[in-house]
Amino acid sequence: MTHPRHILIVDDHREIRDALVKYLEKNGMRATSAADAVAMDAAMKVGHFDLVVLDVMMPGEDGLSVCRRLRAKSDIPILMLTALGAETDRIVGLEVGADDYLPKPFNPRELLARIKAILRRFDRAEVAGGSLAGHKLAFDRWVLDTDRRTLIEADGAEVSLTTAEFRLLTVFLERPRFVLSREQLLDLTSGRASQVFDRTIDNQISRLRRKVEVDPAKPVLIATVWGGGYSLSADVKEIP
């Protein structure tokens, strides 16, 4: 039996929250609402959510700060709601990790369509790296245990990876020393096309570099190829 998707709506306007809860539930989803970041945190402690609809302009902690905080510890899909014409908010929202944005005022049908599209991309991305399942791959000073999604350093120290970091790393390990553009990486990791100002891959690269590079400020393992994209500058071999 397939369970309905559970959506968390974070917006300080009660009318918007109530209307969206009713609309999403009418269309076969579960929906929970929160008026601000504090209420959102409380809801996430006790419930599992498949996607967060997050307003940028809120009292207290604003939506951009919340998005940045969520993305630092979770891969939960985030759809941001922005004020009409607030181009800067939309750009920054994508830079800090939002999966999509929708300007206010909006048609609930479009919101539902965007939610479904994000969830489809996320579901497809969950199986990325499946060809490496059950393998241990050595590269540079690291070994990736694909079943545990854990990096093991030469001295035995272990570093866990988020789902997004694991997907991105497996794409590189399957194509060592191959230059991959941002568009290719976005397609391979999440099954979607790049948009203008979309910095999702750059942000994921930065987070991954902080875990695998000796000096993340001067990366050499995941190299930037100017005008091209990124490349894993190491050979990869499977450990029996």
Residue, then its C-alpha position, 0 to 999 in steps of 0.5 A: m500500500t502506498h502512503p500519501r505524501h506528507i507535506l509541511i507548509v511553513d508560512d506566517h499567513r494563516e489563510i494561505r496555510d489553511a487553504l493549502v492544507k485543504y487543497l493538498e488533502k483534497n488531492g490525496m496528500r497529507a499536509t501539516s502547517a507551521a506558522d514559523a521556524v519554531a513551529m516547523d522545528a517542533a513539527m519535524k521532531v515528531g513527524h516525517f515529511d516528504l517535502v517542505v513548502l517554505d515561505v521566504m518572508m516570515p517573522g523571526e528566522d526567515g525562510l532563507s535562513v531556515c532553508r540553509r539550516l535544513r539543507a546543512k543536515s537534510d536532503i528533504p526537498i524544499l519548495m520556496l514561496t517568494a514575493l512577486g518580483a523578488e528575484t534576489d530571494r529566488i536566486v539566493g533560495l536556489e543557492v542555499g539549497a531550495d529545489d524550486y521556487l514559486p512567486k506569490p500570488f500563485n495558483p494552487r494547481e501550479l503549486l501541486a504540480r511543482i510539488k509532484a515534479i520535485l517528488r518525482r525527481f527526488d524518487r528517481a534520484e534515490v536510486a542513483g548509484g545503484s550500479l555500485a551497490g555492494h561495492k567498496l571503491a578506493f580512490d585517492r586516500w579514501v574507500l567508499d563503502t557504498d552499502r553504508r554510504t560511508l567514506i573510510e580514510a587511510d587511518g580508519a577514520e569514517v565520514s558519513l555522507t548525506t544522500a545528496e553527497f553520496r549521489l554526487l560522489t558515485v557519479f564521479l566515481e563511475r566517471p573518474r577523470f571525466v569532465l562533467s558540466r553542471e548541467q550533466l551533474l544535475d541531470l545525473t544526480s537528480g534527473r532535472a535540467s539546470q535553470v538560470f542561477d541554479r547553484t545546486i551543484d556548486n553548493q553540493i560540490s562545496r559540501l562534498r569537498r569539505k569532507v574529501e579534500v585535504d584543503p577544501a579552499k584549494p581543492v585538487l581531488i574534485a577539480t574545477v575545470w574552468g569553462g567546463g565543470y568538475s572532474l574527479s582527478a583520481d583513479v578508482k579501483e574496486i576492493p574485493 
